[in-house]
Amino acid sequence: VDSIHAMIAPLRGLFPDRKLNPQTIRMSVICNWLNEKNISLEKVQELAGHKWPGTTEKYIKVNSSHQREMINRYFPSL
């Protein structure tokens, strides 16, 4: 763990407004897989080593503009 922190330490100056540590990097990668790369929940769960799907689901971010677009498309009277 110390060697991982040592690798990250020099990068902290590049991101002064962010808390940069192994956990935040892991969380960012999982969020990216789910929300940007659209990798399936099951595959991300496996890659992240999560035992339960609910643990992985916590990383899904709801895109409200996309939600509104879908509602308007399929339920225009709402």
Backbone torsions as a table, in degrees:
resi	resn	phi	psi	omega
1	VAL	NA	-39.4	179.4
2	ASP	-60.9	-37.0	-179.9
3	SER	-68.2	-33.6	176.9
4	ILE	-67.1	-45.2	177.4
5	HIS	-61.5	-37.0	179.1
6	ALA	-65.8	-34.7	177.5
7	MET	-70.0	-33.9	-176.6
8	ILE	-81.8	-31.8	-174.9
9	ALA	-49.9	-46.2	-179.2
10	PRO	-66.3	-21.3	-178.3
11	LEU	-82.6	-16.9	-176.6
12	ARG	-58.2	-34.7	179.4
13	GLY	-64.3	-25.6	178.7
14	LEU	-75.1	-20.3	-177.4
15	PHE	-130.3	65.3	-174.2
16	PRO	-65.5	-23.2	-178.0
17	ASP	-91.4	5.1	-177.7
18	ARG	-124.8	149.7	175.5
19	LYS	-86.6	105.7	-174.7
20	LEU	-104.3	113.6	176.5
21	ASN	-153.1	171.4	-177.8
22	PRO	-55.5	-37.8	-178.1
23	GLN	-67.2	-44.0	-179.4
24	THR	-68.3	-33.5	176.1
25	ILE	-66.1	-44.2	178.1
26	ARG	-60.0	-44.9	179.9
27	MET	-62.5	-41.1	179.4
28	SER	-63.4	-41.6	179.5
29	VAL	-64.2	-46.1	179.9
30	ILE	-62.6	-44.4	177.4
31	CYS	-60.3	-42.2	179.9
32	ASN	-63.0	-44.2	178.8
33	TRP	-58.6	-44.8	-176.3
34	LEU	-76.4	-44.5	-168.7
35	ASN	-95.8	-27.1	-178.8
36	GLU	-107.5	-44.7	-177.6
37	LYS	-85.8	-12.8	179.9
38	ASN	54.6	39.3	174.4
39	ILE	-75.2	141.1	-175.4
40	SER	-59.9	150.1	179.5
41	LEU	-56.1	-42.3	-177.8
42	GLU	-63.7	-41.6	-179.6
43	LYS	-68.0	-42.6	179.0
44	VAL	-65.1	-39.5	177.5
45	GLN	-57.5	-44.7	179.6
46	GLU	-65.3	-47.0	-178.8
47	LEU	-63.2	-36.8	-178.2
48	ALA	-80.7	-14.2	-179.3
49	GLY	77.4	25.0	178.8
50	HIS	-82.4	136.1	179.6
51	LYS	-76.1	-37.8	-174.3
52	TRP	-115.5	138.7	178.0
53	PRO	-58.1	-33.3	-179.2
54	GLY	-60.8	-30.9	177.6
55	THR	-65.5	-41.2	-179.7
56	THR	-73.7	-35.7	-178.9
57	GLU	-59.2	-27.0	-179.2
58	LYS	-60.9	-20.6	-177.4
59	TYR	-88.7	-6.6	179.6
60	ILE	-76.9	128.7	177.9
61	LYS	-105.3	130.9	-179.6
62	VAL	-79.7	127.3	176.9
63	ASN	-93.2	99.9	-173.4
64	SER	-64.7	-33.6	178.9
65	SER	-68.9	-37.9	176.3
66	HIS	-66.8	-40.1	177.6
67	GLN	-59.8	-47.3	179.9
68	ARG	-61.4	-40.8	178.5
69	GLU	-60.8	-43.8	179.5
70	MET	-66.6	-41.6	178.4
71	ILE	-61.7	-46.0	-180.0
72	ASN	-64.4	-34.7	-179.8
73	ARG	-69.5	-45.7	-173.7
74	TYR	-96.3	-17.9	178.9
75	PHE	-136.4	67.1	-173.8
76	PRO	-63.4	-19.6	-178.0
77	SER	-81.3	-7.3	-179.1
78	LEU	-80.3	NA	NA
